[in-house]
Amino acid sequence: MHYWFSFGNIRNCGSTVILIIGILFSGCVSQQQVMVGVSRDLSSTYALYPSIEVDISAVSDGDLAAIKDAGVETYFAPNSGLREKVNAQTMFFSEEQTLPQTLFSRAEIWQTWLAKDPSTLVIIAGLPHDPEMPASPAPDPRILTIPIKRRYVFAPKVYVLIEPKKVVQIKEAPVDPKLP
């Protein structure tokens, strides 16, 4: 079966084509490629690159509120159950593992997350608590939230850096901090 489309007809049906494209992509939620790295400053702050777990998940507003209410220490506690509830993907960094790591947009976990109609991509770093961190209800700087965009054509790339006391989104891909 062959389909033939004449570009000459676009002039007459341009708004129809735009409407059809809009309908096709209206149910889509972006799957973001997330690359996480550690800052060189971690080594100078802690005298080495500490062992850090970094969780990534696409969550609903309710799950995000539960994470924020629990706090980072409770979230990472062995019996909290939050990590399992949000199907978090964990990345590990340490003195031996400083290379940036990537959760690709084609990873199967995205299908599980998208089935729950998430609103936010959350990145949580198991960094040590610092008494100088702002007290609740101020946002915990070890939790980074990024709204998930709807109606996409190309999935965006998200670059994240784990710094002492906080997680930040950066504009360029992180690099191995041990490189000169």
N, C-alpha and C positions, 0 to 999 in steps of 0.2 A: 504494500500500500504506500503510495506517495502523496505527500502534501505539498502544495505549491502556494507560496505567498508572494504577492506582488507588493514591493515597497511603494508603488504608485498609489496603492489604496490607503496608505497611512494618512495621507492628507484628509481623506474623507472619514476615517474612523480612528483618528488619533486618541480622542478621549475614551473610546471604547477599549483600545489597547491598554491605556493607562489604567482603566478600571479593572480589566482582567488581571493585569500584573498585580495590582493592589490586592485583589481578592486572593490570588495565589499565595502571596506572601503574608497575608494578614494573620494567619495562624502560626507563623514562625516565631520562634524565640531564638535569640542569638546564642551560639555556642562559642565561647571565647577561648582562644588559646592563651593559657596563663603560664608565664615564665617567672619563676621565683629564684632570686639569688640572695646572697648574704653580703653585707657591707664589710669593707675592710676595717671599719671602726669597731666591729665586734671584737676583733682580736686585741685591739688596744684597750678596750673597756674591760674585758674579762681575762686578759693575759693569754688567751688562746681563743679559737673558735669553739664556742660551747656547743654541746649537743642540743639541737633544737628540733622540735616537731612543728611542722607547719601544715595546717589543715585547710583544704579548699572545699567549698560546697556551694551549690546554688540552692537557696532556701526561700521559703515563703516568709511573709511578714511575721507570722506567728512564731516560726522557728528562729528567725533573727531576734525577735524579742526575748525568746527563751535563752538564747546564747548570751545576749547582752545582760540579762537579769542574773544569769548564773555566774558570769565573770570567767576570765581565762583559767584561773586555778581550778575552779569547779568543773569547767568544761573539760579540761584535760585529766581530771581525777579518774582513777580506774573504774569506779562504779557509777559514774554520772549518767551514762547511757546517751548523752547528747550526741556524741560523735557518731554512734551507730544510727541514731534516729535521723540524722541529716545525711547519712551515707557519705561522710567526709573522706576525701582522698588525702592521704598523708605523705608529705615529703620529709626526708630526714637530712639534716645538715650537722656537721661536726668538724673537728680539726682534720679528720681524714676525708671528709666529703664537703668541699666548698664550691664545687661546680654548680652553676645554675641548673635547675630542673624545670621541665615543662610538662604541663597537663595539656595534651593536644585536644583540639576541638572535635576530633573524630573518636576520642576515647568513649568506650561504651557507657561509662558512668553518666555521661550527659543525658542519655535516654532515660535513665532512672530519675535524674533530677528534673528534666523537662516534663515528665509525666505528672509531676506535682505542681506544675505551673508556678515556678519560682519568680520572685521579684528582684532578688539580690544575689550577687556573687559575694561570698564572704571568705576572707583569708584570715586565719587566726594563727598567731605565732606563740608557741609555748615559751616565751621569754620570761626570765625571772621577774617577779613583782618588784617594783621600786617604790619605796615609801613616798617619793616625790611625785608619783603619778597622780593625776587628778582623781579625787574621790567621786564615787557615784553620786549623782546621775550623770556626771560628765562622761563622754565617750572614752572607752579604754583604747589607748593608742596602739595596743597590740592586736586590735581587731580592725581590719580594713573592710569596708563595704563598698561595693560598686553596683549601681543599678544595672539590671540586665535589660538591654535594649530589645525592643520588639520590632518586627517588620524590617528585617535585614536582607541584604543580598549577599554581602561578604562578611564573614565573621571577623571581628576585630581581635587584635593581639593586646594582651594586658601584661605589662611588665611590673613586677613587684620586687621591692628590696627590703630585706629584714635588717633593720638598724638596731643599735642599742635602744631598748625601751619602746620601739615602735615598728610598725609596718607601714611602708609608704608605696604609693604607685609612682612609677617613674616613666619617662618618655622613651627611653631607649633600652634595649635588651641588657640585662645585667651581665657582668663578666665575672670570671673566677677572681676573687680578691687576692689570691696568691700570685697572680701574674704580675710581673713588674710594671 
